[in-house]
Amino acid sequence: GTPLSPDGDKKPTKHKYGNFKNVLLTDDEYNDLIAENIMGVSGLEAIEYFSYFREMKGYKCKSDNLAIRKWCFKAVKEEQQRDAKLKGSPPSKSDTRKASLMDQLNRVCGGTDE
């Protein structure tokens, strides 16, 4: 049957978004996110960023919306700033930064790395 929320109502349907169609959001969550612009990062950029990392690492979260809001806007902004400052930097700096961002995502998503 259709999943029910604790109060007995039907849960809103989640749809697949992102380049890899692996980000699950309700219509309201998606519309709220794409209307956002936090630190100069659009909601669409944050969704795509999360989609990319999920595809690459297979992350599972209880709430994609929460993970995007708590982590991805900041991560996209930091990556944009790093790319602007460190063009041509040694790969080790980039690898270290991405590892740090992945650690942040692990904490938000409960540490699942399957």
C-alpha positions in Angstrom: 0.0 0.0 0.0 0.9 3.7 0.1 3.2 4.6 3.0 1.5 6.6 5.7 3.0 9.4 7.9 2.7 9.1 11.7 -0.6 11.0 11.6 -2.1 8.7 9.0 -1.8 11.0 6.0 -0.3 9.8 2.7 3.3 11.0 2.3 4.0 13.3 -0.6 5.4 11.6 -3.6 9.2 12.1 -4.1 10.5 12.5 -7.6 14.0 11.9 -9.0 16.1 15.0 -9.7 19.7 15.8 -10.6 21.9 14.9 -13.5 22.0 11.3 -12.4 18.3 11.2 -11.3 19.3 10.1 -7.9 18.1 12.9 -5.7 14.7 12.3 -4.2 12.6 15.3 -3.4 8.9 16.1 -3.1 7.6 18.8 -5.4 7.5 21.3 -2.5 11.1 20.5 -1.5 12.3 20.9 -5.1 10.5 24.1 -5.6 11.8 25.5 -2.3 15.3 24.5 -3.2 15.4 25.9 -6.7 14.0 29.2 -5.3 17.0 29.4 -2.9 20.2 31.4 -3.5 22.4 31.0 -0.5 25.9 32.5 -0.5 25.5 33.1 -4.3 24.9 29.4 -4.9 21.6 28.4 -6.6 19.5 25.6 -5.3 19.8 23.9 -8.7 23.7 24.0 -8.4 23.4 22.4 -4.9 21.1 19.6 -6.2 23.4 18.9 -9.0 26.4 18.8 -6.6 24.7 16.4 -4.3 23.6 14.2 -7.3 27.3 14.0 -8.5 28.6 13.0 -5.1 25.8 10.5 -4.5 26.5 8.9 -7.9 30.2 8.8 -7.2 30.0 7.4 -3.6 26.6 5.9 -3.3 25.5 7.9 -0.3 22.2 7.2 1.4 20.4 9.8 3.5 17.1 9.8 5.2 16.4 13.3 3.7 18.1 14.5 0.6 16.5 17.9 1.1 18.2 18.2 4.6 21.5 17.0 3.3 21.5 19.5 0.5 20.4 22.4 2.8 22.9 21.5 5.5 25.9 20.7 3.4 25.8 21.3 -0.4 25.3 25.1 -0.6 28.4 25.6 1.6 30.4 22.9 -0.3 29.6 24.4 -3.7 30.6 27.9 -2.5 33.8 26.6 -1.0 34.7 24.7 -4.2 34.0 27.8 -6.3 36.2 29.9 -4.1 39.0 27.3 -4.1 38.8 26.9 -7.9 39.1 30.7 -8.3 42.1 31.0 -6.0 44.0 27.8 -6.7 43.9 27.4 -10.5 46.8 25.2 -11.3 47.3 24.0 -7.7 48.9 20.6 -7.1 46.4 17.7 -7.1 47.2 16.9 -3.5 45.5 20.1 -2.3 42.4 19.3 -4.3 42.3 15.7 -3.1 42.7 16.9 0.5 39.8 19.4 0.1 37.5 16.9 -1.5 38.3 14.4 1.3 37.3 17.1 3.8 34.0 17.7 1.9 33.3 14.0 1.8 33.9 13.8 5.6 31.3 16.6 6.0 28.8 14.7 3.8 29.4 11.5 5.8 28.5 13.3 9.0 25.3 14.8 7.5 24.2 11.5 5.9 25.0 9.3 9.0 28.3 7.9 7.7 26.9 5.4 5.2 29.5 4.7 2.6 28.3 1.6 0.7 
